[in-house]
Amino acid sequence: MKVGAARDTSVTLQPNSNASSSIVEVDKLYRGAQQNKYTNNYHFIQLPLQYHWKISKSARLPIQLNTGITAGYLAATNALVYSAALGGCLLQG
């Protein structure tokens, strides 16, 4: 995506004044003409589990059950978030 110039600053946002848990602190703001390229990165740790069960042992009509689940955790990201509250700038925190 294209972004404006980066500005190192510390900003605290509280979108809803009634909810203290929604406070967000950011390290950088991106404002101005969108001329610089930026790539969001997401780093996940995942543990997939699968189960296979052969219900019918018949050669003519094999019936099988396959199922799976994956537990995941977002370990790190440098993604930018658009903020209309700050005049349409992108935030990185």
Secondary structure, 3 states (H helix, E strand, C coil): CEEEEEEEEEEEECCCCCCHHHCEEEEEEEEEEEEEECCCCEEEEEEEEEEEEECCCCCCCCCEEEEEEEEEEEEEECCCEEECCCCCEEEEC
